[in-house]
Amino acid sequence: MKHALMNDENRPSNLGEPTARVTRARSKFLGSSSGLPPLYPSAKQDDKRASRASLKRDAPDKSAGSSAACHPNKKKAVLKDVTNVNCEKLYTNCINAAKGQPIRQDRKGSLQKKGKVEPACFAKGSKVLEVKIENIVDEVKLEGSQDTCPAVDLPTEQTKITNEVSVAAGSSPLKIDSIQKISLWGPSGRDEGKLCMKEESLEAKGVIDIDSRHRDPQMCSPYAADIYTSLFTRQVDRKPSPDYMEKLQRDITKGMRGILIDWLVEVSEEYELVPDTLYLTVNLLDRFLSENYIEKQKLQLLGVTCMLIASKYEEICARRVEEFCFITDNTYKKEEVVEMESRVLNLLKFQLSVPTTKKFLRRFIQAAQASYKVPSVELEFLANYLAELTLVEYSFLKYLPSITAASAIFLARWTLDQSDDPWNPTLEHYTRHKASELKNTVLELQVLQLNTKGGMLNAIHEKYKQPKFKCVSTLRSPESVESLF
């Protein structure tokens, strides 16, 4: 009997009732009585269903036709015609509402009521928030002009957009007035204007713009100026102490430090590490020694540990811990290196992003090559050679990395060509140092180049004596650089 009724659920009943689906409740009722239950329940049943609806949402029916027949469609709030609303104005109003800025409407335009939005209640007992947008102005008038602005030609002046919003949340409408101005400059127009002003100012100073002509995306030309501004600032904060040997270290000397760094240069050549790894290694070593006392038996362990940390930061494929233990002839075990690594990182607070001399040298070499028709490879190699000579010398810790890099460029240009002034407005602009500020550093650097003190640490000299570096370590200037100051 039950299945028969379910098969005939789409047929009209004999009682003259409208077509309806036989639900489980009606089927159960038919099993106990001879008639169909009423399609429209009583008022008490309505109250029960209403209370249940507030607690639990009805599951949607799979059949569209059956759901339409069983549950009448509820009327929803319909957004009326707002076709003449300017999209740019709506976007501006949304931004102002997000910032908490009130909006005022200009009553000089048309005063037609465009639309009304009535959102439904979100929860029982909550206040209904009605947002009423009235008097939306279709025309955008310029300040000081009576004609409307065409959509194609955007002016350079600012436009005035005014609207009125009345908000009712269980209280009287609140009206707040304000004026919002928006610049109609396009982003391309702003960038081109700034670029033109920048080029004109640099050309007036006799400076060659090295960022506008460079097309290599790896050089980050649009952001290079901001990046190096940050590096110039941070080089002071993460600079090692220039006198930690005299104040803190009692078991090691300047000579021990030089021997260690000279050996680390050979290790970097053996493992084919990038120059940035070597510079960062020396920086970590000096910063650790500036804050922590260490015995001379642990000095080599500290050196290989700093190189391990630097290789993890700079190298694409870092060397393993076992390889650094092997390079020390297994003097130190893996556990000792790992323990020292944790000690160094915790002391330095994991601050490994350091503006070393190498980072400034790349920028300054690019500025030095700007005046050449053909880039000079010897200039690049010689500047790198002079800069690496300063790693071994403890006395160069008192100079900032940017000054050391600029001095290396100054002396390299003078070594290769004595007929021209090694300093020009382009180098002064990008290095941010005048020639007079480099005098002491250049003179000390020339002493290292000539090796007048007869130092025995020749790892860097032998490295740049190879043909792949054009044997730049053998170059000397016939005239003293002191005559330039």
C-alpha positions as CSV (number, residue, x, y, z in Angstrom):
1,M,0.0,0.0,0.0
2,K,2.8,2.4,0.9
3,H,4.7,1.8,-2.3
4,A,1.6,2.2,-4.4
5,L,1.0,5.6,-2.9
6,M,4.5,6.6,-3.5
7,N,4.3,5.7,-7.2
8,D,1.1,7.8,-7.5
9,E,2.6,10.8,-5.7
10,N,2.4,13.0,-8.8
11,R,-1.2,12.2,-9.6
12,P,-4.0,14.5,-8.4
13,S,-5.9,13.2,-5.3
14,N,-9.5,12.5,-5.2
15,L,-10.0,15.0,-2.4
16,G,-9.5,17.9,-4.8
17,E,-6.3,18.9,-3.1
18,P,-3.4,20.4,-5.1
19,T,-0.6,18.2,-6.5
20,A,1.9,17.5,-3.7
21,R,4.7,15.1,-2.9
22,V,4.0,12.3,-0.5
23,T,6.5,12.8,2.3
24,R,7.5,10.4,5.0
25,A,5.1,12.1,7.5
26,R,2.2,11.8,5.1
27,S,3.1,8.2,4.2
28,K,3.2,7.2,7.9
29,F,-0.1,9.0,8.4
30,L,-1.7,7.1,5.5
31,G,-0.6,3.8,7.1
32,S,-2.6,4.5,10.2
33,S,-5.6,6.3,8.7
34,S,-7.6,6.2,5.5
35,G,-7.2,9.8,4.5
36,L,-4.4,12.2,3.6
37,P,-3.1,14.7,6.1
38,P,-3.8,18.3,5.4
39,L,-1.4,20.1,3.1
40,Y,-1.5,23.3,5.2
41,P,-0.8,22.6,8.9
42,S,-2.4,24.4,11.7
43,A,-1.1,27.5,13.4
44,K,0.5,25.4,16.2
45,Q,2.5,23.4,13.7
46,D,3.6,26.6,12.0
47,D,5.0,27.9,15.3
48,K,6.9,24.6,15.8
49,R,8.4,24.7,12.3
50,A,9.4,28.3,12.7
51,S,11.2,27.5,15.9
52,R,13.0,24.6,14.3
53,A,14.0,26.8,11.3
54,S,15.7,29.2,13.7
55,L,17.8,26.3,15.1
56,K,18.5,24.2,12.0
57,R,18.6,25.0,8.3
58,D,16.6,22.7,6.1
59,A,18.6,20.4,3.9
60,P,18.2,21.2,0.2
61,D,16.2,18.7,-1.9
62,K,17.9,16.9,-4.7
63,S,14.9,17.4,-7.0
64,A,14.3,20.9,-8.2
65,G,10.7,20.2,-9.1
66,S,9.8,18.5,-5.9
67,S,11.4,21.2,-3.8
68,A,9.5,23.8,-5.7
69,A,6.2,22.0,-5.1
70,C,6.8,21.3,-1.4
71,H,8.4,24.5,-0.3
72,P,7.1,27.8,-1.7
73,N,9.9,30.2,-2.9
74,K,10.8,32.9,-0.4
75,K,11.0,36.4,-1.5
76,K,14.5,37.8,-1.4
77,A,15.8,41.3,-1.5
78,V,16.4,42.3,-5.0
79,L,19.0,44.9,-6.0
80,K,17.2,47.4,-8.2
81,D,18.5,49.1,-11.2
82,V,21.8,50.8,-10.7
83,T,23.0,50.9,-14.2
84,N,24.1,54.5,-14.3
85,V,26.3,54.2,-11.3
86,N,30.0,55.0,-12.1
87,C,32.2,52.0,-11.2
88,E,35.1,54.3,-10.3
89,K,32.8,56.1,-7.8
90,L,31.7,52.9,-6.2
91,Y,35.3,51.7,-5.8
92,T,36.2,55.1,-4.2
93,N,33.2,54.8,-1.8
94,C,34.2,51.3,-0.8
95,I,37.8,52.4,-0.1
96,N,36.5,55.4,2.0
97,A,34.2,53.2,3.9
98,A,37.0,50.7,4.7
99,K,39.2,53.6,5.9
100,G,36.4,54.9,8.1
101,Q,36.2,58.2,6.1
102,P,32.7,59.6,5.7
103,I,31.4,60.5,2.3
104,R,29.3,63.5,1.3
105,Q,27.2,64.0,-1.8
106,D,27.3,66.9,-4.1
107,R,23.8,68.2,-4.6
108,K,24.7,70.1,-7.7
109,G,24.2,67.0,-9.9
110,S,21.1,65.0,-10.5
111,L,19.1,64.1,-7.4
112,Q,17.5,60.9,-8.6
113,K,17.2,58.0,-6.3
114,K,19.1,55.2,-7.9
115,G,18.8,52.2,-5.7
116,K,18.1,50.7,-2.2
117,V,19.8,47.7,-0.6
118,E,18.1,46.0,2.3
119,P,20.2,43.1,3.6
120,A,18.5,40.3,5.6
121,C,19.0,39.6,9.2
122,F,22.1,37.6,10.0
123,A,21.0,36.2,13.4
124,K,17.9,36.2,15.6
125,G,17.7,39.3,17.8
126,S,20.4,41.2,15.8
127,K,19.8,44.7,14.6
128,V,19.0,45.2,11.0
129,L,21.6,47.4,9.2
130,E,20.1,49.3,6.3
131,V,22.4,51.0,4.0
132,K,20.8,53.6,1.8
133,I,22.7,55.1,-1.1
134,E,21.0,58.1,-2.5
135,N,21.8,60.8,-4.9
136,I,24.7,59.2,-6.8
137,V,26.2,61.8,-9.1
138,D,27.0,60.6,-12.6
139,E,29.1,63.5,-13.6
140,V,32.7,64.0,-12.3
141,K,33.5,67.8,-12.3
142,L,37.0,69.1,-12.2
143,E,38.1,71.8,-9.8
144,G,38.2,75.1,-11.6
145,S,36.4,73.7,-14.7
146,Q,32.7,73.4,-15.6
147,D,33.1,70.8,-18.4
148,T,33.0,67.1,-17.7
149,C,36.2,65.1,-18.2
150,P,36.2,62.7,-21.1
151,A,36.9,59.1,-20.3
152,V,40.0,58.9,-22.5
153,D,42.0,62.0,-21.7
154,L,42.7,61.9,-17.9
155,P,43.7,65.4,-16.6
156,T,46.5,66.0,-14.2
157,E,44.3,67.8,-11.8
158,Q,42.3,66.2,-9.0
159,T,38.6,65.4,-9.1
160,K,36.0,66.0,-6.4
161,I,33.7,63.1,-5.7
162,T,30.9,63.7,-3.2
163,N,28.2,61.3,-2.0
164,E,25.8,60.9,0.9
165,V,25.3,57.8,3.0
166,S,22.6,57.4,5.5
167,V,22.9,54.5,7.9
168,A,20.1,53.2,10.1
169,A,20.9,50.5,12.7
170,G,17.9,50.7,15.0
171,S,18.4,54.5,15.3
172,S,17.9,57.7,13.4
173,P,19.9,58.1,10.1
174,L,23.4,59.5,10.6
175,K,24.7,61.9,7.9
176,I,28.4,62.8,7.8
177,D,29.9,65.2,5.2
178,S,33.4,65.2,3.8
179,I,35.3,65.7,0.6
180,Q,37.5,63.1,-0.9
181,K,40.1,64.0,-3.6
182,I,41.6,61.5,-5.9
183,S,44.5,62.1,-8.3
184,L,43.9,61.0,-11.9
185,W,47.5,60.5,-12.6
186,G,48.1,57.1,-14.1
187,P,50.9,54.9,-12.6
188,S,52.8,55.0,-15.9
189,G,52.6,58.8,-16.0
190,R,54.0,59.1,-12.5
191,D,56.9,56.7,-13.2
192,E,57.7,58.5,-16.4
193,G,57.6,61.9,-14.7
194,K,59.9,60.8,-11.9
195,L,62.3,59.1,-14.4
196,C,62.5,62.3,-16.5
197,M,63.2,64.4,-13.4
198,K,65.8,61.9,-12.2
199,E,67.6,61.8,-15.6
200,E,67.7,65.6,-15.8
201,S,69.1,65.9,-12.3
202,L,71.8,63.3,-12.9
203,E,72.8,64.8,-16.2
204,A,73.1,68.2,-14.7
205,K,75.6,66.8,-12.2
206,G,77.5,65.0,-14.8
207,V,76.5,61.6,-13.4
208,I,75.8,58.6,-15.7
209,D,72.6,56.7,-14.7
210,I,73.7,53.1,-14.5
211,D,70.3,51.8,-13.7
212,S,68.3,53.0,-16.6
213,R,70.5,51.4,-19.3
214,H,70.9,48.0,-17.6
215,R,68.5,45.3,-18.9
216,D,69.7,42.4,-16.8
217,P,66.8,41.5,-14.5
218,Q,69.2,39.9,-12.0
219,M,70.7,43.4,-11.3
220,C,67.3,44.6,-10.0
221,S,67.7,48.0,-11.7
222,P,64.3,49.4,-10.5
223,Y,65.1,48.6,-6.9
224,A,68.9,48.9,-6.8
225,A,68.9,52.4,-5.4
226,D,66.6,51.5,-2.5
227,I,68.5,48.3,-1.8
228,Y,71.8,50.0,-1.5
229,T,70.4,52.7,0.6
230,S,69.4,50.0,3.1
231,L,72.8,48.4,2.9
232,F,74.5,51.8,3.6
233,T,72.4,52.1,6.7
234,R,72.9,48.5,8.0
235,Q,76.7,48.4,7.5
236,V,77.1,50.5,10.7
237,D,74.8,48.2,12.8
238,R,76.5,44.9,12.0
239,K,80.1,46.0,12.0
240,P,82.6,44.1,14.2
241,S,84.5,45.9,16.9
242,P,87.8,47.3,15.5
243,D,89.7,46.7,18.8
244,Y,88.4,43.4,20.2
245,M,92.0,42.0,20.2
246,E,93.1,44.6,22.8
247,K,89.9,44.6,24.9
248,L,88.6,41.0,24.9
249,Q,90.9,38.4,23.4
250,R,93.9,37.4,25.5
251,D,94.8,34.0,24.0
252,I,94.9,34.9,20.3
253,T,96.8,37.6,18.4
254,K,96.4,39.6,15.1
255,G,98.9,37.2,13.5
256,M,96.8,34.2,14.4
257,R,93.8,35.8,12.9
258,G,95.7,36.5,9.7
259,I,97.0,33.0,9.4
260,L,93.5,31.6,9.9
261,I,91.9,33.8,7.2
262,D,94.8,33.1,4.8
263,W,94.1,29.4,5.3
264,L,90.3,29.9,4.8
265,V,91.1,31.6,1.4
266,E,92.8,28.3,0.4
267,V,89.8,26.3,1.6
268,S,87.4,28.4,-0.4
269,E,89.6,27.8,-3.5
270,E,89.7,24.1,-2.8
271,Y,85.9,23.8,-2.4
272,E,85.3,26.4,-5.2
273,L,83.1,28.6,-3.0
274,V,81.8,31.9,-4.2
275,P,83.5,35.1,-3.0
276,D,80.5,36.1,-0.9
277,T,81.0,33.0,1.2
278,L,84.6,34.1,2.1
279,Y,83.6,37.7,2.9
280,L,80.7,36.5,5.1
281,T,82.9,34.0,6.8
282,V,85.4,36.7,7.9
283,N,82.5,38.9,9.0
284,L,81.0,36.2,11.2
285,L,84.4,35.4,12.6
286,D,85.1,39.0,13.6
287,R,81.7,39.6,15.0
288,F,81.9,36.4,17.2
289,L,85.4,37.4,18.5
290,S,84.1,40.9,19.2
291,E,81.7,39.5,21.8
292,N,83.1,36.2,23.0
293,Y,86.4,35.1,24.4
294,I,87.9,32.0,22.7
295,E,91.0,29.8,23.3
296,K,93.6,29.5,20.5
297,Q,92.9,25.7,20.4
298,K,89.3,26.5,19.2
299,L,90.3,29.2,16.7
300,Q,90.4,26.9,13.7
301,L,87.2,25.2,14.8
302,L,85.6,28.6,14.8
303,G,86.9,29.4,11.4
304,V,85.5,26.3,9.7
305,T,82.3,26.7,11.5
306,C,81.8,30.2,10.3
307,M,82.6,29.0,6.7
308,L,80.0,26.3,7.1
309,I,77.4,28.8,8.2
310,A,78.4,31.2,5.4
311,S,78.2,28.4,2.7
312,K,74.7,27.5,3.9
313,Y,73.7,31.1,3.4
314,E,75.4,31.9,0.2
315,E,76.0,28.7,-1.7
316,I,73.5,26.9,-3.9
317,C,74.8,23.5,-2.7
318,A,76.5,23.9,0.7
319,R,79.3,21.6,1.7
320,R,78.6,18.9,4.3
321,V,79.9,19.1,7.9
322,E,82.1,16.0,7.3
323,E,84.0,17.9,4.5
324,F,84.9,20.7,6.8
325,C,86.1,18.2,9.4
326,F,88.2,16.5,6.7
327,I,89.8,19.8,5.7
328,T,91.1,20.2,9.2
329,D,92.7,16.7,9.0
330,N,89.9,15.5,11.3
331,T,91.2,17.6,14.2
332,Y,87.6,18.3,15.2
333,K,84.7,15.9,15.2
334,K,81.3,16.5,13.6
335,E,79.7,17.0,17.0
336,E,82.1,19.7,17.9
337,V,81.4,21.6,14.7
338,V,77.6,21.3,15.1
339,E,77.9,22.5,18.7
340,M,80.1,25.5,17.7
341,E,77.6,26.3,14.9
342,S,74.8,26.5,17.4
343,R,76.9,28.7,19.7
344,V,77.8,31.1,16.9
345,L,74.3,31.5,15.6
346,N,72.8,32.1,19.0
347,L,75.4,34.7,19.9
348,L,74.8,36.5,16.6
349,K,71.0,36.1,16.9
350,F,70.9,34.5,13.4
351,Q,71.7,37.9,11.8
352,L,73.4,36.6,8.6
353,S,72.3,39.2,6.1
354,V,75.4,41.4,6.3
355,P,76.4,44.2,3.8
356,T,80.0,43.0,3.2
357,T,82.6,44.7,1.1
358,K,81.8,42.4,-1.8
359,K,78.2,43.6,-2.0
360,F,79.3,47.2,-2.4
361,L,82.1,46.3,-4.8
362,R,79.6,45.0,-7.3
363,R,77.7,48.2,-7.4
364,F,80.9,50.4,-7.5
365,I,82.5,48.3,-10.3
366,Q,79.3,48.9,-12.4
367,A,79.6,52.6,-11.8
368,A,83.3,52.6,-12.7
369,Q,82.6,50.7,-16.0
370,A,80.0,53.3,-17.0
371,S,82.5,55.6,-18.5
372,Y,84.2,52.9,-20.6
373,K,83.1,52.0,-24.1
374,V,84.2,48.5,-23.5
375,P,84.1,47.0,-20.0
376,S,87.5,46.4,-18.5
377,V,88.0,42.9,-17.1
378,E,91.3,43.8,-15.5
379,L,89.6,46.6,-13.5
380,E,87.1,44.1,-12.1
381,F,89.8,41.5,-11.2
382,L,92.2,44.1,-9.7
383,A,89.5,45.7,-7.6
384,N,88.5,42.3,-6.2
385,Y,92.1,41.4,-5.5
386,L,92.7,44.7,-3.5
387,A,89.4,44.2,-1.6
388,E,90.4,40.6,-0.6
389,L,93.7,41.8,0.7
390,T,91.9,43.8,3.4
391,L,90.3,40.6,4.8
392,V,93.6,39.4,6.3
393,E,94.6,42.8,7.8
394,Y,93.1,43.4,11.2
395,S,93.7,47.2,10.9
396,F,91.0,47.5,8.2
397,L,88.2,46.6,10.6
398,K,88.1,50.3,11.5
399,Y,86.8,51.1,8.0
400,L,83.3,50.6,6.8
401,P,82.8,48.1,4.0
402,S,81.6,50.8,1.6
403,I,84.8,52.9,2.2
404,T,87.0,49.8,1.6
405,A,85.2,48.9,-1.6
406,A,85.4,52.5,-2.9
407,S,89.1,52.7,-2.1
408,A,89.7,49.4,-4.0
409,I,88.1,51.0,-7.1
410,F,90.1,54.2,-6.7
411,L,93.4,52.4,-6.5
412,A,92.5,49.9,-9.3
413,R,91.7,52.7,-11.7
414,W,94.9,54.5,-10.8
415,T,97.0,51.4,-11.2
416,L,95.6,50.7,-14.7
417,D,95.6,54.4,-16.0
418,Q,97.6,57.3,-14.5
419,S,96.6,59.7,-17.2
420,D,93.1,60.3,-15.9
421,D,91.6,61.2,-12.6
422,P,90.4,57.9,-11.0
423,W,87.5,59.6,-9.3
424,N,84.6,61.2,-11.2
425,P,81.0,62.5,-10.4
426,T,79.5,59.1,-11.2
427,L,81.6,57.2,-8.7
428,E,81.1,60.0,-6.1
429,H,77.4,59.7,-6.6
430,Y,77.0,56.0,-6.2
431,T,79.7,55.4,-3.6
432,R,78.5,58.4,-1.6
433,H,82.2,59.2,-0.7
434,K,84.4,62.0,-1.9
435,A,88.0,61.4,-2.9
436,S,89.3,63.3,0.1
437,E,87.4,60.8,2.4
438,L,89.3,57.9,0.9
439,K,92.8,59.2,1.4
440,N,93.8,57.1,4.5
441,T,92.2,53.9,3.2
442,V,93.8,54.2,-0.3
443,L,97.3,54.8,1.2
444,E,97.0,51.8,3.5
445,L,95.7,49.7,0.6
446,Q,98.6,50.6,-1.6
447,V,101.0,49.4,1.1
448,L,99.3,46.0,1.0
449,Q,99.5,46.0,-2.8
450,L,103.2,46.8,-2.8
451,N,103.8,44.4,0.1
452,T,106.4,46.7,1.6
453,K,106.1,45.0,5.0
454,G,107.1,41.7,3.5
455,G,104.2,39.7,4.7
456,M,104.3,35.9,4.4
457,L,100.5,35.4,3.9
458,N,100.4,34.9,0.1
459,A,97.2,32.9,-0.5
460,I,95.4,35.9,-2.0
461,H,98.4,36.9,-4.0
462,E,98.8,33.4,-5.5
463,K,95.1,33.2,-6.2
464,Y,95.0,36.3,-8.4
465,K,98.3,35.4,-10.0
466,Q,96.6,32.8,-12.1
467,P,95.9,33.5,-15.8
468,K,92.1,33.3,-15.3
469,F,92.4,36.4,-13.2
470,K,94.7,38.1,-15.8
471,C,97.6,38.0,-13.2
472,V,96.4,41.3,-11.6
473,S,98.3,40.6,-8.4
474,T,101.5,41.4,-10.3
475,L,100.4,44.9,-11.4
476,R,101.9,48.0,-9.8
477,S,101.4,51.7,-10.5
478,P,104.6,53.5,-11.5
479,E,103.5,56.7,-9.6
480,S,102.4,57.0,-6.0
481,V,98.8,57.6,-5.4
482,E,99.6,60.1,-2.7
483,S,100.1,62.8,-5.3
484,L,96.4,62.8,-6.0
485,F,95.4,64.1,-2.6
